[in-house]
């Protein structure tokens, strides 16, 4: 099958999937204005694949069949493949106004994970599903985070067993699952949903030790879309969020049937934690790759507004810009180094160095909010006191705004850049980015744990013993 067009992607979403948004059932995601923004944002992935200027980056060719497929589905065999993947994610996210599209990034992360980890007939199922997604040019979500209930209790000890997705029946044809996953990014506008364990499982959690895939319109799959950042956004006042949005859902599995050929892990507690960790090794690399346009924009927007304000050469502004550059380049350097230090695991798949990947993610997550303070300091109070879109669109009021908001740049230049920074740092879009920095793709504590777990201390310990005269 050839690469899909953006319109073919949109048309495939009209498949009877069960969606709820702001208290209403949504029969057509593309007909709901709020949700259509997210669909059109995701369609950037398909648009760039057909853009001659980006095809070398976005499209691969199967050497055996000669058919084209999305480069997101390129199986990484070495560090160069991972660097290509990082550049692909960075480029598409930049086209998305710093908001990752994620419709192929996270799904291919999941596919690489099961290909790397599984064996035997489970690997054959994973291979078949990989070909289905790649050859169909599909958008694929991953539902991993269970709602968890009382977090002091393991899955099997929850008063309500549905706090973690679990099996409730099986037959010769497949299994039936029940439960819910939260924070499911792009599930509402994906073609397929891969379901992974959220944590390591004990022997008593056998019914919760599952990994499988279902179509987004599978009977019993009900998605409740977050209303965050709802409502119409004027283009002048909200230059980013008026055009770019990602949907998050509570994904409920209400006795969903899954045929065996789509079941990858079944009642295997020993695989649950390994699969969760293997997925994270890819997905945190995706995370830091899609942060690169964001850190670049923090630098560029700060320098631009400082010049328009007439303070670009002030010593304290130059100091702030220096700190922003240091932050941006540390994240970029660590991201690239994670690919350069790539390792090769099962199925001959390369994966980013876990230590360096988590260092990159930790550096971004722990420094992001401090960087926002620097950006806002460069900009000034107009971020929250400036005029809105309706004011700007009124010719009579606009004349006043042009006169009194002029500085080293015109009133329009200054207000447009202020609104860009406000959208990025203080409004709904900025709040979404700020929470993602801390919690998406794993918490700061999870990153710290993985940094210590991944660090090879044998060399430093041996060196210390040598200098202390403790050699035997």
LUMLOPA-165257 format. One record per residue: x, y, z of N, C-alpha, C, CB in turn. Coordinates in steps of 0.1 Angstrom, whole numbers, plus 5000, padded with zeros to 4 digits. Glycine has a CB too. Example, Ala and Ser with C-alpha at 12.3 -4.5 7.8 and 13.67 -1.06 7.14 Angstrom:
BEGIN
513249435078512349555078513249675078511349555090;512849785071513749895071512950005079514149945057;
***
This chain:
BEGIN
500849885000500050005000500950125000499150005012;500550224992501350354991501150435004500950434979;502050535005501850625016500550705015503050735016;499850715027498550785027498750935026497850745039;497750995020497751145020497051195033496851195008;497151315036496551375048495051355048496951525049;494451375036493051355035492651205037492551405022;493451115032493150975035493250945050494050885027;494151005056494250985071493051035078495551055076;492651155074491451215080490151125078491151355075;490051075066488850995062488850865070488850965047;489950815073490050685080489550695095491450625080;489550815100489050845114487550835115489550975119;486850835104485350835104484950685103484750915092;485250615114485050465114484150415125486350405115;483350505132482450465142483050455156481850345138;484250505158484950495171484150565181486350555170;484250525194483450575205484250685212483050465215;483850815210484550925216483551015224485151015205;484051065235483251155243484151285245482751095256;483451405244484151525246483251625253484751575233;483651685264482951785271481451745273483051915263;481251625277479951585281479051525270479251685287;479651515258478851475246479551365239478651595236;478751275233479251175223479651245210478251065221;480751205205481251275192481251175181482751335194;480351185172480251085161481351095150478851085154;481851225149482751245138483851345144482151305125;485051295146486051375152486451495144487351295155;486351475130486751585121485751695121486951535107;484451675125483451775125483351855137482051705122;484151815147484151895160485251995160484251795172;485052125159486052225157487252205166485552365159;487052195179488252175188489052055185487652155203;488451945181489151825178489751825164488251705180;489151895155489651905142491051975142488651985132;491252065151492552125152493652025154492552235163;493351925163494251825166494451725154493851745179;493451695147493551615136494351675125492151575130;494151805122494951875112496351885116494352015110;496551905129497951905134498651775131498051945149;498051665135498551535133498851505118497651425138;497951565109498151535095499351595089496951595088;500051685097501351735092502351625089501951825103;502251515096503151395093502951345079502851285103;501651345075501351295061501651395051499851255060;501451525054501851625045503251635041501351765050;504151625052505551635049506051515042506351645063;505451395043505851285036505651295021505151155041;504751385017504551415002505151544998503051415000;505851605006506551735003507951694998506651825015;508251734985509551694979510751744987509651754965;510551854994511651915002511951825015511252055007;511051735019511251655031511251505028510151685041;511151465016510951325013512151245017510551294999;513351295015514551225018514651185033515851305014;514051275041514051255056512851165060513951385063;511751185054510451125059510050995052509351225056;510750955041510250835034511450735032509650875020;511150605034512150505031511550415020512450415044;512350325014511950235004512350095008512550274990;511350005007511649865010512449804999510249785012;513649755003514649704993514049574986515949665000;513149504992512649384985511549414976512249284996;510649494980509349524973509449654965508149524982;510349744968510449874962509349974966510349854947;508549934976507450014981507950114991506349934987;507350234991507650335000506950315014507350474994;507650365024506950355037507550475046507150225044;506850505056507250615065508550585072506150655075;509450685072510750655079510650635094511650775077;509450675100509250645114509350495116507850695118;508950415106508950265107510250205103507850205099;511350285100512650225098513150155110513650335093;513550025109514049955120515450005123514049805117;515750065134517050115137518150005139517050205149;519150005131520249905132521449965138520449845119;521650095139522850155144522550295149523950155133;523650365153523450495158523050595147524750545164;523550575135523150665124521650655122523850625111;521050545123519550525121518850605132519150385121;519350605144518750675155518950825154519350625169;520050865148520251015146519251055135521651035141;519050975125518051005114516651015121518050895103;516350925130515050925136514851055144514850805145;515951085152515851215160515651335151517151225168;516351345140516151455131514751455125517251445119;514251335122512851335116511851385127512551185113;511951335139511051385149511251535152511351305163;512451585152512751725154512051805143514251755155;512251765130511751845119510251845119512251775106;509551735121508151735121507551815132507651585121;508251805144507751885155507952035153508551845168;509052075146509252215143508052255134510552235136;507752175124506552215115505252225123506452115104;505252155134504052155143504052265154503852025149;504952365152504952475161505352435175503552535162;506352345177506852285189505952175195507052395199;504852145189504052035194504251915186502452075195;504751805192504951685185503651625179505651575194;503651575167502451505162502151375169502651485146;503251295171503251175179502451055172502651195192;501751075161500950975156501750855150500051025145;502950865148503850755144505050735153504250775129;505450845160506550835169506350735180506850975175;505250745187505050665199504750525195503950725208;503950505184503550375180504750295175502550385169;505650355168506850285163507850255175507650365152;507850345185508550315197508050185203508450425208;506750175204506150045209506449925201504650065210;506449945188506649825179508149785180506349865164;509049875181510449835182510649765196511349965182;509949795206510049735219509649585218509249815229;508449565212508049425212508849335203506549415208;509349395192510249325183511549285190510549405170;512049375198513349355205513249255216513849485210;512049245222511949165235511349025233511049245244;510449015223509648885222510448785214508348915216;509948655216510548545209509448455204511548465218;509748355196508848255192507548305185508448175203;506448245188505148285181504748425185504048185185;505148475197504848605200505548705191505148635215;506848675188507548755179506948755165509048715178;506448645161505848635148504548725147505448495144;503848725158502648815159503148965159501848795172;504248995166504749135166505149175152505849145176;505849085145506349115131505149135122507148995126;504049055123502949075115502249205118501948955117;502149245130501549375134502349485129501249375149;503649475130504549575125504349605110506049545128;504249495103504049505088502749565085504149365081;501649535093500349595092500449745094499349525102;501149785104501149935106502050005096501749955120;503149945093504150005083503550015069505449935083;503049905065502449895051501149975049502249755047;500449985060499250065060499450215062498250015069;500650255066501050385069500050445080500850475056;499950365091498950395101499450485112498550265107;498550555118498850625130498550535142497950755131;499550525151499450425162499750485175500450305159;498850475185498950525198499450405207497650585203;499950445219500350355229499550395242501850345232;498850295248498150315260498850235271496650275260;499550305280500450235289500050265304501850275287;499750395307499550425321498150395326499750575323;498150295335496850255341496350365351496950115348;495050365353494550465363495050435377493050465363;495350315380496150275392495450265405497350355394;494350345407493650335420494450385432493050205422;494450295442495350325454496750285451494750245466;497650375449498950345445499850275455499650475440;499350265467500050185477499850035476499750235491;498950005467498549865465498949815451497049845467;499349685450499649625437498349605429500449495438;498449575416497149555408496249455414497549515395;496649335418495749235423495049265436496549105424;495649365444495049395457494149515457496249425467;493949575445493049695444491549645448493049755430;490849735455489449705458488649685446488849805467;488949765435488249755422489249695413487749895417;489049575408490149515399490349585386489649375396;489449675382489549745369490449865369488149795365;491149885381492149995381493349975373492550025396;493549845369494649815359493949725349495849735366;494349745336493749665326494149515328494249705312;493049425327493349285330492449195321493049255345;492749075321492048975313490848925322492948855308;489648915315488548865323487948735316487448965323;488448695304487948575298488948545287486548595293;488948415283489748375271489048255265491148335276;489348235252488748125244489848095234487448165238;489447995225490347955214490548075204489847835207;489648165204489748285195490548405200488348325191;490548415213491248535219490948555233490948655211;491148675238490948715252489948835252492248745259;489448855264488548965267489249045278487048925271;489349175276490049265286489149375291491349325280;489449415304488649525310489549615318487549465319;489249735319490049835327490149965320491449775330;491150045324491250175318492750225319490350285325;493050295308494350365308494150515307495250315295;494950595314494850735313496050795305494750805327;496050925303497050995296497350935282498350995304;496350885275496650815262496750925251495550715259;497950965248498151065238497751015224499551115238;497051095216496551075202495750955200497851075194;495250885211494450765209493150795201494050705222;492650915204491350955197491450965182490751075203;492651005177492951025163493950925157493251165160;494050815163494950705158494150595151495850645170;494850515143494150405137494250275146494850365124;495350265153495550145162496050195176496550045156;495750115186496150135199496950015204495050175209;498150035208498949925214498849945230500449925210;498549845237498449845251499549775258497049785256;500349845267501449795273501249795289502749875270;501949705296501949715310502549845315502749595317;502149895326502650025331503750005341501550105338;503949885346504949865356505349715357504349905370;506349685365506649545368505549475375507949535376;505349355373504249275379504749165388503249225369;504049135399504449015407503648895402504149045422;503948785409503248655405501748665407503848545413;501348745417499848755419499148845409499648805433;499948915401499449005391499348945377500249135391;499248815377499348745364498248795354499248595366;497048825359495948865350496149005344494648855357;497149075350497349215346498649225337497549305358;499249115335500549105327500249085313501448995333;499849195306499349185292499949295283497849205292;500049255271500349355260499549305248501849365257;498849405241498049365230497749485221496749295234;497149475210496749585202495349575197497749595189;494649685196493249685191493049805182492249695203;492149795172491849915164491150015173490949875152;491250145169490650245178489150235178491150385172;488550175168487150165168486650025172486650185154;487449955180487149815184485949825194488249745191;484949745193483749745202484249735216482849625199;483649825225484049825239485149925242484449695243;485849975232486850085235486150215235488050075224;486150285246485550415248486550515252484350405258;486650625245487750725248487050855252488650745235;487450905264486951025269488051135268486551005284;487851225259488951325256488951435265488651375241;490151465270490351575279489851715273491851595283;489151795281488751925276489752035278487451955284;490951995282491952105284492252185271493352035289;492252315273492552405261491352405251493852375254;490152385257488952385248488652525244487752325255;487852535233487352665228488152715216487352765239;487552815210488152875198489352965202487152955190;490352955195491553035197491853125186492752945201;491853255188492153355178493553345173491853495183;493853355160495153335155496153445159495153335139;495753565161496653675165496953655180495953815163;496053615188496253605202496953475206494953625210;496653365198497153235201497753175188495953145206;498953225185499553185172499953035171500753265169;500152975183500552835183499252745185501552805193;498552775196497452685200496252695191497052705214;496152795182495052805173495252705162494952945167;496452655160496752555149497252425153497652625139;497752415166498452295170497852245184499952325171;497552115184496952065196497151915196495452105197;497251855208497351715209496251665218498651665214;495551555215494451505223494951405233493351455214;494451415245494651315256493351245260495451375268;493451125262492151055266492250965278491650975254;491150945285490950825293490450715284489950865306;491150615283490750505274490250385282492050465265;488950355280488250255288488050135279486950305294;488450015285488249885278487149815285489549805278;485949815279484749765285484449625279483549855283;485149525284485049385279485349385264483649335282;486549425261487049425247487649295242488049545245;487149245231487749115226488949145218486649045217;490049065221491349085214491648945208492449135223;491748925195492148805189493548765192491948805174;493848635192495248595197496348655188495348445196;496048675175497148735167497548875171496748725153;496748935180497049075184497449075199495949165182;497648955205498148945219499648915219497348835226;500449005225501848995225502448935238502549125221;501848975249502248925262500948885269503049035271;500948765275499748715281500048635294498948625271;499648695305499848635318501348595320498948515320;502248685317503648665319504248785327504348655305;504148775340504648875349506148905347504448845363;506848805343508348825341508648915329509048695340;507648935320507849015308507349155310507248955296;506449175320505749305321506649415323504749295332;507549405334508449515337509549535326509149485350;509949425320510949435310510449505297511449295305;509149485294508549545283508349695285507249485279;507849725297507649865301509049945300507149885315;510049885305511349945304511949955290512349875313;511749855282512249855268511549965261512049725262;510249985263509450085256510050225260508050085259;510250245273510750375278512150405272510850365293;512950305269514250335263514150395250515050205262;513150365242512950435229512150565231512150335220;511150555240510250665240510850795247508950635247;511750775256512350895262513350955252513150855275;513850875243514650935232513751015222515450825224;512650965219511651035212511351165219510350955209;511151165232510751275240511851385239510651245255;513051355241514151465240514251515226515451415246;514051425216514151465202513051575199514051345193;511851555204510751645201510851775209509451585202;511751775219511951895227512851995220512451865241;513651955210514652035204514052165198515451955194;512952155190512452275185511952375196511252245175;511452315207510952395218512152475224510252305228;513252405227514352485233514952585224515452385238;514952555211515352655201514452775201515352595187;513152755202512252865202512352955215510752815201;512652885226512952965238514053065236513252875250;515053025229516253115226515853215216517453035221;515253175205514953265194513853375198514453195182;512853325205511753425208512253525219510553345214;513153485228513753575238514553675231514453495248;515453635222516353725215515553825207517353655206;514453775200513653865191512953965199512653775183;512253925210511454025218512454125225510653955228;513554085229514554175235514954285225515754105240;515154245213515554345202514354435199515954275189;513154385199511954465196511654565207510754375193;512054515220511854605231512954715232511854525244;514054695224515154785225516254755236514654925227;516154635241517154595252518054485248516354565265;518154445236518854335231520354335235518754315217;520854455237522354465240522554485255522954575232;521554485263521654505277522454385283520354525284;523254415293524154305299523254195305525054365309;522254235312521454125319520654045309520454195329;520254105298519554025287520553925281518954125277;521753975278522753885272523053765281523953965268;523053795294523353685304522153585303523453745318;520953635302519753535302519853455289518453615303;520153525278520253455265521353345265520453555253;522453385272523553285273523053155280524753345280;522353175291521853065299520852985290521153115312;520053045283519052975274519852895263518153075267;520852955258521652875248522352755254522752975241;522852775266523552665273522552545275524152705286;521352585280520352485282519952415269519052555288;519652485259519252425246520352335240518952535236;521552375241522652295235523052175244523852385233;522852185257523052065265522051955262522952105280;520751995260519751895257520051835243518351965257;520451925233520651875220521951775220520951985210;522951815227524151735227523951605233525251815234;523251605244522951475251522051385243522351495265;521051445236520151365227520951305216519151455221;521851375209522651315199523651215204523451435191;524251245216525151145222524451015225525751205234;523151025229522450895232522350805219521050925237;522250865208522250795195523650745192521750875184;524650825194526050795190526450675199526950915192;526050675211526350565221525450445220526350615235;524750435209523750325207524250185210523150335193;523350105215523649965217522749885208523449925232;523049755206522249665198521749555207523049615186;520449535206519749425214519149325205518749485224;518049265211517349155204516749205190516249105212;516649115181516149135167517149225160514749205168;518349245165519349325158518949475158519549285144;518149515168517649655168518549735177516249665173;518949855172519749945180518750025189520550045171;519250065201518450145209519350245216517750055221;518850365219519650475224520250435238518850605226;521450485241522050465254521150505265523450525254;520750415274519750465284520250565293519350345292;521550555297522150655306522050795300523550625309;522550815288522550945281521150995278523450935269;520250905274518950945271518251005284518050825266;518450935295517850985307518551115312517850875318;519751125310520451255313519851365305521951245310;519651345292518951445284517651485289518951405269;516851385292515451405297515451475311514651275298;516351435319516451495333516951645332517451415341;517851665323518351805321517251895316519551805311;516451845307515351925302514351945313514751855289;513851835319512751845329513051935341512451705333;514351925346514651995358515052145355515851925365;515352175342515752315339514652395332516952305331;513652325327512652395319511952515325511652295314;511452495337510752605344511652725347510052555356;512852695350513852805352514052885339515152755358;514052815328514252875315513052955311514552775304;511852915315510652995313510753125320509352915317;511253125332511453255339512353345332511953225353;513353295326514253385318513653435306515553305314;512853355299512153405287511153515291511353285280;510353485301509353585305510053715310508553535316;511253705316511953825321512453905308513153785329;512853835298513253905286512053975279513853815276;510853925280509653975273509054095281508653865271;508654075293507954175301506554145304508054305293;505854235311504554215316503454215305504254315325;503754255293502754255282502254115279503254315270;503054015284502653875282501253845288503653775288;500853915298499553895304498654025305499753845318;499254135301498454255301498154315287499154365309;498654245277498454295263497054275258499454235254;496754335246495454325240495154195234495254435230;493854155232493454035226493154045212492253975234;492853925206492553925192491454015187492253785188;490254015194489154105190489554255190487954085199;490454295199490954435199491754455187491754465212;492654365183493554385172492754395159494554275172;491654315158490954305146489954425144490154175145;489754505154488954625153489854745147488354665167;489654795135490554895129490755015138489954935116;489655055145489755175153490655155165488355225158;490555045172491355015183492754985179490754895191;492954915167494254875162495154995160494154795149;494555105156495355225154495955275167494455345148;495155265178495755305191496855205196494555305202;496555075193497554975198498854995190497054835195;498755025177499955045169500855165174499655065154;500155265178500855385183501455365197499855505184;500755305206501255295220502155175223500155305229;502055075214502954955217504154955208502054835215;504355065201505655075193506855085202505555185183;507955015199509155035207510355035196509354915217;511354955198512354945187511754875175513554865192;510654805176509954755165508554805164509854595166;507854775154506454825153505554765164505854795139;504454825166503454765175503054635171502254855176;502854605158502354475154503454375156502054475139;504754405153505854305155505954265170507154365150;505854375178506054345192504854265198506154485200;503654295195502554225200502454085195501254295196;502854065182502853925177503853835184503053925162;505053895187506053815193505653795208507453875192;505053895214504553875228503553765229503954015233;502653765219501553665219502153525217500553695209;503253515208503953385206504453335219505053405196;505153425227505753385239504753355250506753495244;503653435250502553415259501853275257501453525259;501653245244501053115241501953005245500753105226;503253025244504252925247504552905262505552955240;504253015270504753005283503653025294505853105285;502653105291501653135302500253095299501753285304;499853065287498453025284498352875284498053085271;497252825280496952675281498052595274495552645274;498452635262499452565254500752565263499752635241;501152675269502352675277502152585289502652815281;500952585295500752505307500852355303499452525313;500452315292500552185287502052145286499752165273;502752235279504252205278504852195291504852315270;504452275301505152275314504852145322504652395322;503652095320503351965327504051855320501851945328;504051855306504751755299506251745303504651785284;506851865306508251865309508551785322508752005312;507651785331507851715344507351565343507051785355;506251545337505551405338505551325325504151425342;505651375313505551295301506751205300505451385289;506551085295507550985292508250945305508551035282;507650965316508250925329508551045337509550845327;508451035350508751145360510251165361508051115373;510551275368511951315371512551205380512051455378;511751155390512251045398512550925390511251015409;511750895380511950775372513250785364510750745363;513450905359514750935352515950925361514651075345;515850975373516950965382517250815385516651035395;516250735387516450595390517150525378515050525393;516750565366517250495354518750545352516450525342;519050665355520450715354521350635363520450865358;520950615376521750535385521850395381521250545399;520650335376520650195372521550175360519250155369;521650275351522350255338523850285339521750345328;524250355350525650395351526450275354525750505361;527550255347528450145349529550195359529150095336;529450165371530350215382531650125383529650225395;531750025376532849935378534250005375532749815369;534350075365535550145362535950255373535450215349;535050345376535350435386535650375400534150535388;534950265404535250195416536650135416534150095419;536950075405538250015404539350115404538349935391;539150235398540050345398540250395413539650455389;539150405420539250455434539950355443537850485439;539750225441540450125448541850125445539849985445;542250145433543650145429544350265436543750165413;543750385435544450495441544450495456543750625437;543550415462543550405477544450285481542050375481;545050215472545850105476545149985480546850155486;543949965475543149845479543149735470541749895482;543949735460544049635450544449505456544949665438;543949395451544349255456544949185444543149175462;
***
